Amino acid sequence: MADLVLFGTEGCHLCEDAEGLLLRTGLSFEKQDIMAGEQWQQRYAIRIPVLLHPPSGSELGWPFDEEGIRDFLVQTGIKFGSEISR
């Protein structure tokens, strides 16, 4: 599993915004459509987009910007700009 997972779904403009922001930061991440699993639908349906750090269980909910992502990475122990597995 990747170090970061972006939960979203098709047709969610906020999810597209979050993905674009993550791509601009150069971070590697895995995208997960919440419609692919009932547990994800129940957990994230009204919260997407959500960035998850699976090893710690830490979540960053929308809205977030580059500074918010940096703070989140510091909290989870990932150095901003480091190579993150996809």
Buried (B, 14 or more C-beta within 10 A) or exposed (E): EBBBBBBBBEEBEEBEBBBEBBEEBEBBBBBBBBEEEEEBBEBBEEEBBBBBBEEEEBBBBBEBEEEBBBBBBEEBEBEBEEEBEE
